Amino acid sequence: MGNLHPRVALCAVEDAYVELSRFASGLDHADLMRPSRCVGWTVADVLFHVLLDAQRALVTLASPAGKPADSDHVSYWRTWATERTEAAAADHARFVRIGAAAYVDPRTVVIHWNETAGAALRLAAQVPGADVVVTQGHSFTVTDFLSTLAVEATVHHLDMTVALPGRPVPRPGPVAHTVDVLDALLGEVRQRPAWDDLTWILKGTGRVPLTATERQGLGSTASRFPLVG
């Protein structure tokens, strides 16, 4: 399993959630209805998706696995890539659109996000990082689980900014942490393109396609992109 310091993971998710809350709190009705980088989803849809993650965190952090960890903050994403099906992704996308649309005023999603994210962070700070919890059929240490939340929030924060230039972007801490996870997923390559951190995240998650030159430099590894969806 991975060797991630508990404080690193906790700080990453704290910074990711706090900055996402600052970003979301500055959005009006029109902003929330703007398109995101997630095809078919508005900004409000993406925020609702991340709200579901924060809700899952409250359940997971109170759900001891009762067995050793079988996943870590890197292997989780490899497993996700192999287990995810197009049908399941389509079902979830539809669920998110319907769930977000049920809010008469999309700004209520912001209120629910802020409340739930705050509660998740308070609970995360109280649970020992070495404890093993269960979620989505896998068992993780709390530290590794918090890392997955930080990566998810960082990537989706970027998704929400595509039509909102000049708004707050993720903090350097969770950005660096997400880059570390992508580096671990990529592994050794002949030549990694000289991307800045935000571009690496967008390329590694398939938000921005690889160019022909980048594919040539990455060699056979390019076929594994996106590393995280």
SVG drawing of the C-alpha trace seen along z (x, -y; Angstrom):
<svg xmlns="http://www.w3.org/2000/svg" viewBox="-38 -37 51 45">
<polyline fill="none" stroke="black" stroke-width="0.4" points="0.0,0.0 1.0,-3.6 3.1,-5.5 1.2,-8.8 1.6,-10.9 -1.8,-11.5 -1.2,-15.2 -0.5,-15.6 -3.8,-13.9 -5.8,-15.9 -4.3,-19.2 -4.9,-18.4 -8.6,-17.7 -9.0,-20.7 -7.4,-23.1 -9.4,-21.5 -12.8,-21.8 -12.2,-25.2 -11.2,-26.7 -14.0,-25.1 -16.4,-26.5 -14.9,-30.0 -15.3,-29.6 -18.8,-28.3 -20.0,-31.0 -19.1,-33.6 -21.4,-32.2 -24.8,-33.6 -27.7,-31.8 -26.3,-32.5 -22.8,-31.3 -24.2,-28.0 -26.0,-27.4 -22.8,-27.8 -21.3,-24.8 -18.5,-22.8 -15.7,-20.6 -17.9,-17.6 -20.0,-17.0 -23.7,-17.7 -23.1,-19.0 -23.5,-22.6 -21.4,-24.1 -24.3,-23.3 -24.3,-19.7 -20.6,-19.3 -21.0,-20.9 -23.8,-18.5 -21.6,-15.6 -18.9,-16.7 -21.6,-17.2 -22.3,-13.5 -18.7,-12.8 -18.8,-14.9 -21.9,-13.0 -20.1,-9.7 -17.2,-10.9 -19.5,-11.3 -20.7,-7.7 -17.3,-6.3 -15.5,-7.9 -18.1,-6.3 -17.8,-2.9 -14.9,-0.8 -13.9,1.9 -13.2,4.6 -10.4,5.9 -7.1,4.8 -6.9,2.2 -7.1,3.6 -6.6,0.2 -4.5,-2.9 -4.6,-6.5 -3.0,-5.4 -4.4,-1.9 -7.9,-3.2 -7.7,-5.1 -6.3,-2.1 -9.2,0.0 -11.7,-2.7 -10.5,-2.8 -10.9,1.0 -14.2,1.3 -16.0,-1.7 -18.4,-0.9 -20.0,-3.3 -23.4,-2.3 -22.7,-3.0 -21.1,-6.4 -24.2,-7.3 -26.5,-6.3 -24.6,-8.4 -24.5,-11.4 -28.3,-11.2 -28.7,-10.9 -26.6,-14.0 -28.5,-16.0 -31.8,-15.1 -30.6,-15.6 -29.2,-19.0 -32.2,-20.0 -34.5,-19.2 -33.2,-22.4 -35.6,-25.2 -32.7,-27.6 -29.2,-26.2 -27.7,-28.4 -29.1,-26.0 -26.6,-23.4 -23.9,-25.8 -25.5,-26.0 -25.7,-22.2 -22.2,-21.8 -20.8,-24.3 -22.6,-22.6 -21.7,-19.1 -18.1,-19.8 -17.6,-21.6 -19.0,-18.6 -16.9,-16.1 -13.7,-18.1 -14.5,-18.3 -15.1,-14.5 -12.0,-13.8 -9.8,-15.7 -11.1,-13.5 -10.6,-10.0 -7.1,-8.6 -5.4,-8.3 -4.4,-4.7 -8.0,-3.6 -9.4,-1.4 -12.8,-2.3 -14.9,-0.9 -16.5,-2.6 -17.5,-1.6 -16.6,2.0 -13.0,1.2 -11.2,0.7 -8.7,-2.1 -6.9,-3.8 -8.5,-7.1 -5.4,-8.8 -5.7,-7.2 -9.4,-7.8 -8.9,-11.5 -6.4,-11.7 -9.0,-10.4 -11.5,-13.1 -8.8,-15.8 -8.0,-14.7 -11.7,-14.5 -12.5,-17.9 -9.4,-19.5 -10.2,-18.1 -13.9,-19.0 -13.0,-22.5 -11.1,-23.0 -14.1,-21.6 -16.2,-24.4 -13.9,-27.2 -13.9,-26.6 -16.6,-29.2 -15.8,-31.4 -12.3,-32.8 -10.8,-34.9 -12.5,-32.9 -10.6,-31.1 -8.8,-28.0 -7.6,-25.1 -4.9,-25.9 -1.3,-24.9 -1.4,-22.1 -4.2,-20.0 -2.9,-20.7 0.6,-19.4 -1.0,-16.4 -3.1,-15.6 0.0,-15.9 1.8,-13.5 -1.0,-10.9 -1.0,-11.4 2.8,-11.0 2.5,-7.7 -0.2,-6.5 1.9,-7.4 5.1,-5.7 8.3,-5.8 8.0,-7.1 10.5,-7.9 9.7,-11.6 6.9,-13.4 5.9,-16.6 6.8,-19.8 3.4,-20.6 2.6,-23.0 0.7,-21.5 -2.8,-22.6 -2.2,-21.4 -0.9,-18.1 -4.1,-17.6 -6.3,-18.5 -4.3,-16.2 -4.0,-13.4 -7.8,-13.4 -8.7,-13.6 -10.1,-17.2 -7.6,-18.3 -6.6,-15.8 -3.0,-14.8 -1.4,-16.3 0.3,-14.0 3.7,-15.3 2.8,-14.5 1.6,-11.0 4.9,-10.3 6.9,-11.5 4.8,-9.3 5.1,-6.3 2.9,-3.3 2.0,-5.0 -0.3,-7.4 -2.8,-4.6 -3.5,-4.6 -4.8,-8.2 -6.9,-9.4 -5.2,-8.1 -8.2,-9.5 -11.6,-10.2"/>
</svg>
